[in-house]
């Protein structure tokens, strides 16, 4: 049996070897999920809600354990990993309120009664990336379970440990065996088998655009539903009337969080030319001050990259010295310092591509129209920020910038009670928020005649 090494990216030490699921393992898991899905959808809404609340309570009880597991396998600073464990519990609690509230409609029609029902799809596959393994697992799992589906999770090869632990906590909470299954394995084997399986009715995938395209092609064969959250190259737009000190202080966190391994990273900073030099003077000390180091240290703000291969991929973009940069540890670990490049040309790969590392590109703009054109000159459209004190400008820019999630005078992208997702090649569909339940159901319309 093939095994997958889980490597601590801060020390390069192997934490554990995990068995890799084969295509036949996927077939067996799907068969089990099909059997249990019928029973799970028949569980009374109140009981399904109670079980999900119990699951959330166990996550809260084990939050520190989950945070330390995530920190070690993914290199997240422990303070960030604790937030992530809390987010997992919050998402479960939020969707625990759904089974009793996810109601259909009664639509007025002549000659009878017309009602709609939300019917669960059956078996849902959730394919999870390595950058935020624990939270992205639950973004797919919680609404799918709440809607009455059985779920199979295929975690990333390098970061399966928190998903495996969550599966155990679900069983401890009393969820029926087989309702939530976790299958560590290679994407091209287990992930591909899950996406192609005719009894899997939906795939939720977060990852690269290239793999997202392949998932969509595979799903087309069985008209399988998909939710895709793919890449990003988001703009952080700073106008001359903004609070420059605040915008500059917040900019490093917006791109260097998780060492830049974030689809929402504001990796392009556009600054109005009138205040360009002033902003750079504020940005430089903020970048240099980012504390990079041991993820287990309470003061660490940025950890290592996920692997040596990914570090090499990011480093390949760095063909010249940065204009200013922070520092990082030497010795074992997949480290890169946070770096800023100034006056980046519109055709530079640092500007046009998703680097997915601790690198930010800065360039000036002239007026709203120029800012919109430069922000939208990308195949991506996931997130972004607009910094201005002018409310009218903020609204004009928010409508004009092509992105699924925008923030004004903030860099916050994600709240579990609001929709999340991208436009253009950043993805398809929405996760989180009150409407996520609908993505895991079919709407059934029933007309009952009352007249002969």
C-alpha positions in Angstrom: 0.0 0.0 0.0 1.3 3.5 -0.9 1.8 5.9 1.9 2.0 9.7 1.9 4.6 11.4 4.1 3.3 14.4 6.0 6.2 16.8 6.4 6.5 19.6 9.0 7.4 22.6 6.7 9.2 24.4 9.5 11.6 21.6 10.2 11.4 19.4 7.1 10.9 16.4 9.4 8.3 13.7 8.5 5.5 13.8 11.1 3.8 10.6 10.0 3.1 8.4 7.0 -0.5 8.2 6.0 -2.1 5.4 3.8 -3.0 6.7 0.4 -6.5 5.7 -0.9 -6.6 3.9 -4.3 -9.4 4.2 -6.9 -10.9 1.0 -5.5 -10.9 2.5 -2.0 -12.9 5.4 -3.5 -15.4 3.0 -5.0 -15.9 1.3 -1.6 -16.3 4.6 0.2 -18.9 5.8 -2.3 -20.8 2.6 -2.0 -20.9 3.0 1.8 -21.9 6.7 1.4 -24.8 5.8 -1.0 -26.2 3.4 1.6 -26.0 5.8 4.5 -27.2 8.8 2.6 -30.7 7.6 2.4 -30.8 7.1 6.2 -29.2 10.4 6.9 -31.6 12.4 4.8 -34.5 10.7 6.7 -33.1 11.9 10.1 -35.5 14.4 11.6 -34.3 18.0 11.1 -34.1 18.7 14.8 -32.0 15.5 15.4 -29.7 16.4 12.5 -29.2 19.8 14.0 -28.5 18.3 17.4 -25.8 16.0 16.0 -24.1 18.9 14.2 -24.2 21.0 17.3 -22.6 18.1 19.2 -19.9 17.9 16.5 -19.3 21.6 16.9 -19.0 21.3 20.7 -16.4 18.5 20.3 -14.4 20.7 17.9 -14.4 23.5 20.5 -13.3 21.0 23.2 -10.4 19.9 20.9 -9.6 23.3 19.4 -6.1 23.5 20.8 -5.3 20.0 19.6 -6.6 20.8 16.1 -4.8 24.1 16.0 -1.5 22.5 16.9 -2.0 19.8 14.4 -2.8 22.3 11.6 0.2 24.5 12.7 2.6 21.6 12.4 1.3 20.1 9.1 0.7 23.4 7.3 3.2 25.8 8.9 0.5 28.2 10.1 1.4 30.4 13.0 -0.3 29.0 16.1 -2.4 32.1 16.7 -3.8 31.8 13.1 -4.4 28.1 13.6 -6.4 28.8 16.7 -8.6 31.2 14.7 -9.0 28.4 12.1 -10.1 25.8 14.7 -12.6 28.4 16.0 -13.9 29.0 12.5 -14.5 25.2 12.0 -16.7 25.2 15.1 -18.4 28.4 14.1 -19.2 27.1 10.6 -20.6 23.9 12.1 -22.7 25.8 14.6 -24.0 28.1 11.9 -25.2 25.3 9.7 -26.5 23.3 12.6 -29.3 26.0 12.6 -30.1 25.1 9.0 -32.0 21.8 9.0 -35.0 23.3 10.8 -35.0 26.5 8.8 -34.2 25.4 5.2 -37.8 25.7 4.1 -39.5 25.5 0.7 -42.1 27.8 -0.7 -45.8 27.7 -1.4 -46.4 29.4 -4.7 -49.9 30.6 -5.6 -51.3 28.7 -8.6 -54.9 28.3 -10.0 -56.6 25.0 -9.4 -54.4 23.6 -6.6 -51.5 24.0 -4.3 -47.9 24.3 -5.4 -45.0 23.7 -3.0 -41.3 23.2 -3.3 -38.9 20.9 -1.4 -35.2 21.0 -1.0 -34.0 17.5 -1.8 -30.4 16.5 -0.8 -28.2 15.5 -3.7 -27.0 12.2 -2.1 -23.2 11.8 -2.0 -21.0 14.9 -2.2 -17.2 14.9 -2.7 -15.1 17.7 -1.2 -11.5 18.0 -2.5 -9.5 20.2 -0.2 -6.2 22.1 -0.8 -3.2 22.3 1.4 -3.2 26.1 2.1 -6.2 26.1 4.6 -6.9 22.5 5.1 -9.1 22.5 8.2 -11.4 25.5 7.4 -11.9 24.7 3.7 -12.8 21.1 4.7 -15.6 22.4 6.9 -16.8 25.0 4.4 -17.9 22.1 2.2 -18.8 19.5 4.8 -21.0 21.5 7.2 -23.6 22.8 4.7 -23.6 19.5 2.8 -24.3 17.5 6.0 -26.9 20.0 7.2 -28.7 19.6 3.8 -28.9 15.8 4.3 -26.0 14.6 2.2 -23.3 12.1 2.9 -19.8 13.5 2.3 -16.5 12.2 1.2 -13.4 14.4 1.8 -10.2 14.0 -0.2 -7.7 16.2 1.7 -4.5 17.4 0.1 -1.6 14.9 0.1 0.6 17.0 2.3 -2.0 18.1 4.9 -4.6 15.3 5.7 -4.2 15.2 9.5 -6.9 17.7 10.7 -9.4 16.2 8.2 -8.8 12.7 9.6 -9.2 14.0 13.2 -12.4 15.8 12.3 -13.8 12.5 10.9 -13.1 10.9 14.2 -14.8 13.7 16.1 -17.9 13.4 13.9 -18.2 9.8 14.8 -17.7 10.6 18.5 -20.5 13.2 18.2 -22.8 10.5 17.0 -23.0 11.0 13.3 -23.7 7.7 11.6 -20.7 5.9 10.3 -20.2 6.6 6.6 -21.9 10.0 6.6 -18.6 11.7 6.8 -15.6 9.8 5.3 -12.0 11.1 4.8 -9.8 9.5 2.1 -6.3 10.8 2.0 -4.7 10.1 -1.4 -3.2 11.6 -4.5 -5.2 14.0 -6.5 -4.6 12.2 -9.8 -5.8 8.9 -8.2 -8.3 9.4 -5.4 -9.4 12.9 -6.4 -9.9 11.9 -10.0 -11.8 8.8 -9.0 -14.1 10.8 -6.8 -14.7 13.4 -9.5 -15.5 10.7 -12.1 -17.7 8.4 -9.9 -21.3 8.4 -11.3 -22.8 8.1 -7.8 -21.1 11.2 -6.5 -23.6 13.9 -7.3 -21.5 17.0 -6.6 -17.8 18.0 -6.3 -16.6 20.9 -4.2 -13.1 21.7 -5.2 -10.6 24.4 -4.1 -7.3 24.6 -5.9 -5.6 25.6 -9.0 -7.4 26.8 -12.2 -5.7 24.0 -14.2 -7.1 21.3 -11.9 -10.4 23.1 -11.7 -10.8 22.9 -15.4 -10.0 19.1 -15.3 -12.6 18.7 -12.5 -15.2 20.5 -14.6 -14.4 18.4 -17.7 -14.7 15.2 -15.7 -17.9 16.3 -14.1 -19.5 17.1 -17.5 -19.6 13.4 -18.3 -22.3 12.8 -15.7 -23.6 16.4 -15.5 -22.2 16.4 -12.0 -22.7 19.7 -10.1 -19.5 21.6 -9.1 -18.5 24.4 -6.9 -15.0 25.6 -7.8 -12.9 28.1 -5.8 -9.8 28.6 -7.8 -7.0 31.2 -8.1 -6.7 34.8 -7.4 -4.5 37.9 -8.1 -6.4 40.5 -6.1 -5.9 44.2 -6.1 -5.5 46.4 -3.1 -6.5 49.9 -4.4 -5.4 52.9 -2.4 -6.8 56.4 -3.3 -5.1 59.6 -2.3 -7.9 60.5 0.2 -7.6 57.2 2.1 -6.1 56.8 5.6 -2.7 56.0 4.2 -1.2 55.0 7.5 -3.9 52.5 8.1 -3.9 51.1 4.5 -0.1 50.7 4.6 -0.2 49.1 8.1 -2.8 46.6 7.0 -1.3 45.8 3.5 1.3 43.2 4.7 -1.3 41.1 6.5 -3.4 41.2 3.3 -0.7 39.5 1.3 1.7 37.8 3.7 -0.9 36.0 5.7 -0.1 32.2 5.4 3.1 33.2 3.6 1.0 34.5 0.7 -0.5 31.1 0.1 -4.0 32.5 0.0 -6.2 32.8 -3.1 -7.6 36.1 -1.5 -4.1 37.6 -1.1 -4.0 41.2 -2.2 -0.8 40.6 -4.1 -1.1 43.7 -6.3 -1.2 47.1 -4.6 -2.4 50.0 -6.8 -1.7 53.4 -5.3 -2.9 56.8 -6.7 0.1 58.6 -8.1 -0.3 61.7 -6.0 0.5 59.8 -2.8 2.6 57.0 -4.3 5.9 57.9 -2.6 4.2 58.7 0.7 2.5 55.3 0.7 5.7 53.5 -0.1 7.5 55.2 2.7 4.8 53.9 5.1 4.7 50.4 3.5 8.4 49.7 3.7 8.7 49.6 7.5 5.5 47.6 7.8 6.9 44.9 5.4 10.2 44.8 7.2 8.5 44.4 10.6 6.6 41.2 9.6 7.8 38.5 12.1 8.7 35.3 10.3 9.6 32.2 12.3 8.6 29.1 14.3 4.9 28.6 13.8 4.7 27.4 17.4 5.9 30.8 18.7 3.1 33.0 19.9 4.7 36.1 18.3 5.1 34.6 14.9 3.1 36.4 12.1 4.3 34.3 9.1 5.5 30.8 8.9 7.2 28.8 6.1 5.9 27.8 2.7 4.3 24.4 2.4 7.1 22.5 0.7 10.5 22.8 -0.9 9.0 22.4 -4.4 6.5 25.3 -3.8 9.3 27.5 -2.4 11.3 26.9 -5.6 8.2 27.7 -7.7 7.8 31.1 -5.9 11.5 31.8 -5.9 11.5 31.4 -9.7 9.5 34.6 -10.0 12.1 36.6 -8.1 14.5 37.4 -10.9 15.8 40.6 -9.2 16.4 41.8 -5.7 13.2 43.2 -4.1 13.0 46.9 -3.4 12.5 46.1 0.3 12.0 42.8 2.2 11.8 41.3 5.6 13.9 38.5 7.1 13.3 34.8 7.7 15.1 32.0 9.5 18.0 30.1 8.0 18.5 26.4 8.3 15.9 23.7 7.9 12.4 24.8 6.8 10.9 26.1 3.6 11.5 29.7 4.3 11.2 32.9 2.2 11.1 36.4 3.5 8.2 38.8 2.8 9.3 40.9 -0.2 7.9 44.0 -2.1 8.6 45.0 -5.6 7.9 48.6 -6.7 7.0 50.1 -10.0 6.1 46.7 -11.4 5.3 46.7 -15.1 1.8 45.6 -16.3 3.4 42.7 -18.2 5.6 41.5 -15.4 4.7 37.9 -14.2 4.8 39.3 -10.7 1.8 41.5 -11.7 0.0 39.1 -14.1 0.3 35.7 -12.4 -0.7 34.2 -9.1 2.6 33.9 -7.4 1.1 32.3 -4.3 3.9 33.3 -2.0 5.1 36.2 0.3 5.5 38.6 -2.6 3.7 41.9 -3.3 3.9 44.0 -6.4 3.2 47.8 -6.2 2.4 50.2 -9.1 0.8 53.7 -9.4 -2.5 54.6 -11.1 -4.1 57.8 -12.3 -7.8 58.2 -11.4 -10.7 55.8 -11.0 -10.8 54.7 -14.6 -7.2 53.7 -14.6 -7.5 51.9 -11.3 -10.5 49.9 -12.6 -8.7 49.0 -15.8 -5.6 47.8 -14.0 -7.5 46.0 -11.3 -9.5 44.1 -13.9 -6.6 43.3 -16.2 -6.4 39.7 -14.9 -8.2 36.4 -15.6 -9.0 36.2 -11.9 -11.7 37.8 -9.8 -11.8 36.6 -6.2 -11.3 39.4 -3.8 -9.8 42.9 -3.3 -9.8 46.0 -1.3 -10.7 49.7 -1.9 -9.3 52.4 0.4 -11.0 55.8 0.2 -13.0 58.2 2.4 -15.3 59.0 -0.5 -18.5 56.9 -0.1 -19.6 57.5 -3.6 -16.2 56.5 -5.0 -16.2 53.4 -2.8 -19.6 52.3 -4.3 -18.6 53.1 -7.9 -15.4 51.1 -7.5 -17.1 48.2 -5.7 -19.5 47.8 -8.6 -16.8 48.2 -11.3 -14.1 45.9 -9.9 -14.6 42.4 -11.1 -14.4 40.3 -8.0 -16.7 38.1 -5.9 -15.6 39.6 -2.6 -14.6 43.2 -2.0 -13.8 45.2 1.1 -13.8 48.9 1.6 -11.2 50.3 4.1 -10.6 46.8 5.2 -8.9 43.6 3.8 -11.4 41.2 5.3 -12.6 38.6 2.7 -14.3 35.8 4.7 -17.2 35.7 7.1 -18.9 32.3 7.5 -22.4 33.9 7.4 -21.8 35.8 4.1 -21.3 34.4 0.6 -17.8 33.6 -0.7 -16.6 32.9 -4.2 -15.1 34.3 -7.3 -15.9 35.5 -10.8 -14.1 34.9 -14.1 -11.5 32.1 -13.7 -11.5 32.4 -9.9 -14.3 30.0 -9.7 -17.9 28.9 -10.0 -20.6 29.1 -7.4 -20.6 30.4 -3.8 -19.7 28.9 -0.4 -20.7 30.0 3.1 -23.6 32.2 4.0 -27.3 31.5 4.1 -27.5 30.3 0.5 -24.9 27.6 0.6 -27.5 25.0 1.6 -29.1 25.4 -1.8 -25.9 24.3 -3.6 -26.3 20.9 -1.9 -29.9 20.4 -2.9 -32.2 20.1 -5.8 -35.4 22.1 -5.8 -38.4 19.8 -6.3 -41.7 21.4 -7.4 -44.9 19.6 -6.5 -48.4 20.7 -7.8 -51.4 19.2 -6.0 -54.7 19.7 -7.7 -57.7 20.7 -5.6 -60.2 20.9 -8.4 -61.6 17.9 -10.3 
